């Protein structure tokens, strides 16, 4: 009898211990599950908030663009004259020498003439390059990238992507150090050759287009720019300045609407328009402006966005003529 009671007591105790263990598991699992659910909710809300902010930013940019374009059409100007003032070729800080007359390249009179617009990006690749390439891909638009030398592994893929997606890979300078590359013809040629070979090793493209840092009309070169131009001619390398500036060189805080206005206000005065923009980590508003800028240009009758090629009529601030 005593043995039976002992067995029953043990079973009762065992069952009690089992219930306690299950209760402990519940006590542990319930808060843990709640924490996981809350964490997942926080991540979802964070992602959604980021997306909403992006959509709101794009919407505001488009609204600003519409406002700016209306003011441009009617001759008006935004209230903030300091920031919104039209940024022209002569306003480029690095190009203080005499530049090309904006009226020197008149529009063709033929009604069927195609107005070619070239979107060009200096100083890349950067942390913004992928975003720029994504936008260009979304709109099926090809651009030209005047790149510098960046040896880090993450940038090698960007050089390759530029080429693989059909954009024009062009040279800016390897170091972008004005005080070094503009010491002499020899220092400039050494820098450019280093970049040319560097890009060939990565992409298999032997670049034949370049843009002088600061443009051919820069004021910092210690060597006569005509000598550098003669050197490029000897190497069968074509250089390209610009006749339209986005203004993003003047400030990292310039608004997307100002960039769009700078790029489009006088765009149709030219037969071919080469737009200067920058691909650098601090130029976020340039990236933000790009979708609306492309849409605005594509909406212009008889206008086409194309990359620089052998058929492009080069814009020169100074030349050997």
N, C-alpha and C positions, 0 to 999 in steps of 0.2 A: 504494500500500500504506500509505503514511504517512497519507494522507488518510482512509482507512478506519479506521485505528486512532484517528485524532483524533476522527472522528465517534462511534466506539464509546465513546471516553473521555468525550466530552461527554454522551452518553446516560446513561452510568453515573453521571456526576457529577450530571446532572439528576435521575435517579431517586433518588440518595442525598439530594439536597436536598429532594426531595418527601417522602421518608420522614422526614427531619428536621423538616420543617414539620408533617407529620401528627402526629409524636411531640410536638412543642411544643404543638399544639392539644389533644392528649390530656392532656398534663401540665397545661395550663391548665383545660380543661373538667372533668376529673375532680374536682379540689379544689373548683372552683366549684359543680359539681353536688352534691358532698357537703355544702358549706356551705348550699346552697338546701334540701336535704333536711333537714338538721339545723335550719335556721331554721323550716321549715314544721312540723317535729315539735315544736319549742319553742312555736310559736304555738298548735298544736293542744293540747298539754299544758297550756299556760297557760289557754286558754279552758276546757278540761275541768276544771282545778283550780278555776277560778272558779265553774263550775257546781256542782261537788261541794261547795264551801264553802257556796254558797247553799242547796243541798239539805240539807246538814248543819245549817245555821243554822235553816232552816225546821223540820226535824225536832226539833231541840232546843227550839225555841219551842213546838211542839205538845206535846212531852213536859212542858215546864214548865207549859203551860196546863192539861193534864189534871191535873197534880199540884195546881195552884192551885185548879181547880174542885172537886176532891175535898175539899181542905182547906176550901173555902168551904162545901160541902154539909155537912161534919161539924163545922163550927165551929172548925176548926183554923186555924193561921196558919203561914206560912213561918218558918224559923229566923231569917232576917235581918230582924228587926222594923223596923229603921231604914229600909230601902228598901222593904219589902213592905207597910208599914202602909197600910190602906185610905185612899185619898185621896178626900175628900168635898167637897161644895160649899163648906163653911165653911173648908176648907183652902186655898182659892185665895188666893195671896199678894196679888193685886191687889184682892181683894174682902173686905176686912176689916170693912166695915160689916155691920149685921144683914142676914142673907139670909133667903130664904124657908124656911119650915119644911118639911123633907123630907116630912113627913106631910100637908102641906096639899093634895096632889093624890092622893087615894086611888084605888085600883084600882076600876073599875066592878064591881059585883057580878054583872052579867049574864055568863053563861057564854060567850056568843057574842061578847063585846066583843073588839075587836082592839087589842092592845097595840102602839102605834106608837112606833118608835124612830127618832130622827133623828141621823144621824152628821153633825156639823158641824166644819168645819176653819177655824180662824182664821189670819190673817197671811200667807196665800199671795197670789199664786203664788210658787213657789220651785223649786229644783232637784229637789225631791221630788214636785212636782205630777203630772208624767207618770206616775210609779210608782204614786201613789195612784189616779189615773184608770184606769190599766191594771188594777189590782186590782179596783176597783169594776166595771169592764167585765166582768172574768172571772166575777164573781158576779152580774152583772145587777142591781146595786144602785145606787140614786141617793142622792146626798148633797147637803149644802149647804155652800157655800164663802163665808165672810165675808172678802172680799179687801181688800187695800190697793192703793195706786197704785204700779205699777212701769212705768216708761216704756220700759225696754229692749225691743228688738225681740223677743227670744226669749220674753218674757212675754206679748206680745200674742196669740201663738198659743195660749197656755194659757188665757187668758180665753175665747177663742173655743171652745176644745175643751170647757171646762166647760159652756158653753151648748149647743153642738152635740150633746153626749152626754146631754142631758136633765137635768143637775143644776141646782140652784137657785143662781144667782149673787146674792150679797147683799153689803152694804157693811159694812166694819169702820171704816176711816178712810183718808184718802188718805196722810197722813204717818206715822200711828201715833206721833206725838210728843205724849206726854201734856201736857207743859208748854206746848205751843202750842195744841192743840185744846181744852183745858179751861180756857183763860183767861177765856172769856166765851161767851155764846150766839152772838155774832157770829162768833167764831173757830171755834167748833164747826160752825156752819152753813156757813161758807165752805169749810172742809175737806171736809165731807160733800157739798156741791154740786159741788165740784171732782171728787170721786171719781165721783159719779153721772153727770156729763157725760162724764167720761173713759171710763167703762165703756160708756156709750151710743154714743160715737163708735166704739169698737172692736167691740162686739157687737150693737148695735141694741136692747139690753135696757135699759129704764128701771127701775132697781132700786127696789123699795119695801120691802125688808127690810134691817134693819141690826142690828149688835151693837156696843154701846159698848166701846171698848178698856178692859179690866179689868172689864167688866160694869157694869150700872147701879148696883151697890153699891160701885164703886171708891172709894178714899179719897183720891185725888190731885186730883180736880176742884176748881177754885177757884170754880166756879159751882154753884149748887144743881142737883142732877141732875133735880129735878122741873121746873125751867125747860127743860132740854134735852128732857125727855120731852114737855112741852107743845108745844115747837117741832116735834117729830116728829109729834105728833098733827095739828098745823096743816098739815103737809106730806103727810099721809096716808101716813106711813112707820111701819111696825110694827117694834118692837125685840124682840129675843129674847135672854134670858139662857140659863141652863142649870140643870138639876137633877142632872146626873151629870157628873163630871169624870174625865178619863183620868189626870190627874196629870202629864201630860207638860210642863206649864208649870213645874213645880218643879225639874226636872232633865233635862238632855239625855241622862243616862246611865241613866235609869229603864229597867228591863228590860221586854221585851215582855210577859212573864207578869204583871208588876205592872200594866201598862196594861190588860190584859184583865181582871184581877181588879177593878181600880178601876171599870171600865166595866160589869161584869156582876153584882157582888156584891149590889147592892141594886136592880138594874134593874127587877125585877118588883114593886117597891113602888109604882110609878107607873102611872097610866093612859097617860100619854104621857111619853117620856123623851127629853130633848135632851142629847146627849153632847158635851162640849167636848173637842176635840182641836186640834192645831196642825199647820199645813202650813208648815214652815220647814226650811231646809237642814240644821240640826243635829238635827232630830227623826227620825233614822233608825229608832229603835226603835219609833216610832209607825207607820211604814210596815211594819216587820217584824211588828208585832202585828196589823195590819189583817186579813189573811186569816183567822187563827184567831178573831179577834173577830167577824167577820161570820158565820163558821160556827157559833160558839157562840150568837149571837143568833138565827140562822135555825133552830137546833135547838130553841128555846124554843117551846112550844105557844102558838098564838094570837098570835104576835108577827110584826110586819112592819116592815122597814126602809123608810122613805119620806123624801123631801125636804121641806123646809119649803114650805108653800103657804098660800093664803088660808084653808084649813080647819084649819091648825095652831093648837092652843091655846097661846098664847105663855106661856113661863115668864118671870116678872118677879121679880127680887130686890127691887126697890122699884117703886112705881107712884104714880099720882096719886090713888089712892083714899084 
